[in-house]
Amino acid sequence: MAVLTVRRYGDPVLRRKAEPVSAITPQIKQLIDDLIETMYDQVGIGLAAPQVGIPLRVIVVGDPEGGGARPLINPVITARRGRAVAEEGCLSIPGIFAPVERAEWVRVEALDGDGMPVSLEASGLLARVVQHESDHLDGVLFIDRLEPVTRDRIKRRIKKEGLPDVAPHSAFAL
Protein backbone atom coordinates (compact mmCIF):
# COMPACT_ATOMS: atom_id res chain seq x y z
CA MET A 1 0.00 0.00 0.00
CA ALA A 2 1.05 3.57 -0.58
CA VAL A 3 0.04 6.95 0.75
CA LEU A 4 -0.91 9.04 -2.26
CA THR A 5 -0.78 12.82 -2.62
CA VAL A 6 -4.17 14.44 -2.07
CA ARG A 7 -4.89 17.01 -4.77
CA ARG A 8 -5.90 20.41 -3.50
CA TYR A 9 -8.50 22.98 -4.44
CA GLY A 10 -7.58 24.53 -7.79
CA ASP A 11 -6.30 21.28 -9.32
CA PRO A 12 -8.35 20.69 -12.51
CA VAL A 13 -8.71 16.94 -11.83
CA LEU A 14 -11.06 17.81 -8.95
CA ARG A 15 -13.52 19.36 -11.43
CA ARG A 16 -13.54 16.52 -13.99
CA LYS A 17 -16.28 13.91 -14.14
CA ALA A 18 -14.69 10.56 -13.31
CA GLU A 19 -14.93 7.59 -15.67
CA PRO A 20 -16.68 4.33 -14.69
CA VAL A 21 -14.55 1.34 -13.76
CA SER A 22 -15.08 -1.35 -16.40
CA ALA A 23 -13.31 -4.25 -14.65
CA ILE A 24 -11.90 -5.05 -11.23
CA THR A 25 -8.22 -5.45 -12.07
CA PRO A 26 -5.20 -5.80 -9.79
CA GLN A 27 -4.62 -2.08 -10.41
CA ILE A 28 -8.13 -1.23 -9.14
CA LYS A 29 -7.58 -3.40 -6.06
CA GLN A 30 -4.27 -1.60 -5.46
CA LEU A 31 -6.01 1.76 -5.90
CA ILE A 32 -8.58 0.79 -3.26
CA ASP A 33 -5.82 -0.21 -0.81
CA ASP A 34 -3.95 3.04 -1.51
CA LEU A 35 -7.11 5.14 -1.07
CA ILE A 36 -7.80 3.52 2.30
CA GLU A 37 -4.19 4.00 3.41
CA THR A 38 -4.24 7.64 2.27
CA MET A 39 -7.60 8.32 3.94
CA TYR A 40 -6.33 7.03 7.27
CA ASP A 41 -3.00 8.84 6.90
CA GLN A 42 -4.88 12.11 6.33
CA VAL A 43 -7.27 11.39 9.23
CA GLY A 44 -10.22 11.48 6.85
CA ILE A 45 -13.46 9.50 6.85
CA GLY A 46 -13.85 9.26 3.09
CA LEU A 47 -11.80 9.68 -0.07
CA ALA A 48 -12.51 9.62 -3.80
CA ALA A 49 -10.08 8.57 -6.52
CA PRO A 50 -10.16 12.02 -8.20
CA GLN A 51 -8.80 13.48 -4.96
CA VAL A 52 -5.55 11.61 -5.62
CA GLY A 53 -5.54 12.50 -9.31
CA ILE A 54 -7.17 9.34 -10.66
CA PRO A 55 -10.37 10.13 -12.59
CA LEU A 56 -12.16 6.85 -11.87
CA ARG A 57 -15.48 6.29 -10.10
CA VAL A 58 -14.04 4.76 -6.93
CA ILE A 59 -14.62 5.96 -3.38
CA VAL A 60 -13.78 4.61 0.03
CA VAL A 61 -15.85 5.41 3.09
CA GLY A 62 -14.88 4.89 6.68
CA ASP A 63 -17.33 3.43 9.13
CA PRO A 64 -18.05 6.19 11.69
CA GLU A 65 -18.46 3.45 14.30
CA GLY A 66 -15.03 1.95 13.71
CA GLY A 67 -15.93 -0.96 11.44
CA GLY A 68 -13.19 -0.23 8.91
CA ALA A 69 -13.31 1.26 5.44
CA ARG A 70 -15.30 -0.01 2.52
CA PRO A 71 -14.82 0.64 -1.18
CA LEU A 72 -17.69 1.58 -3.46
CA ILE A 73 -17.00 1.27 -7.18
CA ASN A 74 -19.25 3.08 -9.68
CA PRO A 75 -21.58 4.20 -6.86
CA VAL A 76 -25.03 5.54 -7.72
CA ILE A 77 -27.28 7.09 -5.11
CA THR A 78 -30.69 5.61 -5.91
CA ALA A 79 -32.78 7.08 -3.08
CA ARG A 80 -32.61 10.00 -0.64
CA ARG A 81 -34.77 11.00 2.32
CA GLY A 82 -34.85 13.83 4.77
CA ARG A 83 -32.59 16.85 5.12
CA ALA A 84 -29.78 17.53 7.57
CA VAL A 85 -27.31 20.36 7.94
CA ALA A 86 -23.87 19.65 9.39
CA GLU A 87 -20.37 21.03 9.14
CA GLU A 88 -18.19 19.51 6.43
CA GLY A 89 -14.57 19.79 5.51
CA CYS A 90 -12.58 18.22 2.71
CA LEU A 91 -9.09 16.78 2.48
CA SER A 92 -8.72 18.68 -0.81
CA ILE A 93 -9.63 21.99 0.84
CA PRO A 94 -7.76 21.75 4.17
CA GLY A 95 -8.68 24.11 6.97
CA ILE A 96 -12.04 25.12 5.48
CA PHE A 97 -15.26 24.01 7.16
CA ALA A 98 -18.86 25.08 6.54
CA PRO A 99 -22.40 23.81 7.17
CA VAL A 100 -23.78 21.86 4.21
CA GLU A 101 -27.33 20.61 3.70
CA ARG A 102 -27.57 17.00 2.51
CA ALA A 103 -30.04 14.13 2.63
CA GLU A 104 -30.26 12.50 6.06
CA TRP A 105 -30.60 9.01 4.52
CA VAL A 106 -29.42 7.52 1.23
CA ARG A 107 -29.37 4.22 -0.58
CA VAL A 108 -26.36 3.63 -2.84
CA GLU A 109 -25.86 0.85 -5.38
CA ALA A 110 -22.27 0.00 -6.28
CA LEU A 111 -19.73 -2.76 -6.73
CA ASP A 112 -17.54 -3.88 -3.86
CA GLY A 113 -13.79 -4.47 -4.10
CA ASP A 114 -14.39 -7.88 -5.67
CA GLY A 115 -16.78 -6.55 -8.29
CA MET A 116 -19.90 -7.90 -6.58
CA PRO A 117 -23.03 -5.72 -6.51
CA VAL A 118 -23.77 -4.13 -3.14
CA SER A 119 -26.57 -1.99 -1.84
CA LEU A 120 -25.84 0.24 1.13
CA GLU A 121 -28.40 2.16 3.15
CA ALA A 122 -26.81 4.89 5.21
CA SER A 123 -28.01 7.61 7.55
CA GLY A 124 -26.37 10.34 9.57
CA LEU A 125 -22.63 10.78 9.15
CA LEU A 126 -22.21 7.78 6.84
CA ALA A 127 -24.90 9.17 4.49
CA ARG A 128 -23.07 12.51 4.48
CA VAL A 129 -19.76 10.82 3.65
CA VAL A 130 -21.29 8.82 0.77
CA GLN A 131 -22.87 11.97 -0.71
CA HIS A 132 -19.70 14.06 -0.30
CA GLU A 133 -17.46 11.45 -1.93
CA SER A 134 -19.99 10.75 -4.70
CA ASP A 135 -19.97 14.47 -5.48
CA HIS A 136 -16.21 14.27 -6.05
CA LEU A 137 -16.87 11.74 -8.83
CA ASP A 138 -18.87 14.41 -10.66
CA GLY A 139 -16.38 17.23 -10.09
CA VAL A 140 -18.46 18.81 -7.32
CA LEU A 141 -16.84 20.15 -4.14
CA PHE A 142 -18.66 20.76 -0.88
CA ILE A 143 -18.23 24.51 -1.25
CA ASP A 144 -20.35 24.30 -4.43
CA ARG A 145 -23.28 23.33 -2.19
CA LEU A 146 -23.02 26.48 -0.05
CA GLU A 147 -25.02 29.67 -0.35
CA PRO A 148 -23.35 31.92 -2.98
CA VAL A 149 -22.34 34.57 -0.41
CA THR A 150 -20.67 31.98 1.83
CA ARG A 151 -18.99 30.24 -1.11
CA ASP A 152 -17.63 33.53 -2.46
CA ARG A 153 -16.31 34.51 0.99
CA ILE A 154 -14.46 31.19 1.23
CA LYS A 155 -13.04 31.53 -2.29
CA ARG A 156 -11.80 35.06 -1.50
CA ARG A 157 -10.20 33.79 1.71
CA ILE A 158 -8.42 30.98 -0.15
CA LYS A 159 -7.24 33.41 -2.83
CA LYS A 160 -5.93 35.84 -0.22
CA GLU A 161 -4.47 33.43 2.36
CA GLY A 162 -4.01 30.18 0.44
CA LEU A 163 -4.59 26.81 2.06
CA PRO A 164 -2.64 25.59 5.08
CA ASP A 165 0.11 23.02 4.51
CA VAL A 166 -1.44 20.64 7.02
CA ALA A 167 -5.15 20.35 7.68
CA PRO A 168 -6.12 20.87 11.31
CA HIS A 169 -7.84 17.77 12.64
CA SER A 170 -10.43 19.64 14.70
CA ALA A 171 -13.32 18.31 12.60
CA PHE A 172 -13.86 15.42 10.24
CA ALA A 173 -12.67 16.00 6.72
CA LEU A 174 -14.05 13.99 3.86
Residue, then its C-alpha position, 0 to 999 in steps of 0.5 A: m500500500a502507498v500513501l498518495t498525494v491528495r490534490r488540493y482545491g484549484d487542481p483541474v482533476l477535482r472538477r472533472k467527471a470521473e470515468p466508470v470502472s469497467a473491470i476489477t483489475p489488480q490495479i483497481k484493487q491496489l487503488i482501493d488499498d492506496l485510497i484507504e491507506t491515504m484516507y487514514d493517513q490524512v485522518g479522513i473519513g472518506l476519499a474519492a479517486p479524483q482526490v488523488g488525481i485518478p479520474l475513476r469512479v471509486i470511493v472509500v468510506g470509513d465506518p463512523e463506528g469503527g468498522g473499517a473502510r469499505p470501497l464503493i465502485n461506480p456508486v449511484i445514489t438511488a434514493r434519498r430522504g430527509r434533510a440535515v445540515a452539518e459542518e463539512g470539511c474536505l481533504s482537498i480543501p484543508g482548513i475550510f469548514a462550513p455547514v452543508e445541507r444534505a439528505e439525512w438518509v441515502r441508498v447507494e448501489a455499487l460494486d464492492g472491491d471484488g466486483m460484486p453488486v452491493s446496496l448500502e443504506a446509510s443515515g447520519l454521518l455515513a450518508r453525508v460521507v457517501q454523498h460528499e465522496s460521490d460528489h467528487l466523482d462528478g467534479v463537485l466540491f462541498i463549497d459548491r453546495l453552499e449559499p453563494v455569499t458563503r462560497d464567495r467569501i471562502k473563495r476570497r479567503i483561499k485566494k488571499e491566504g491560500l490553504p494551510d500546509v497541514a489540515p487541522h484535525s479539529a473536525f472530520a474531513l471527507 
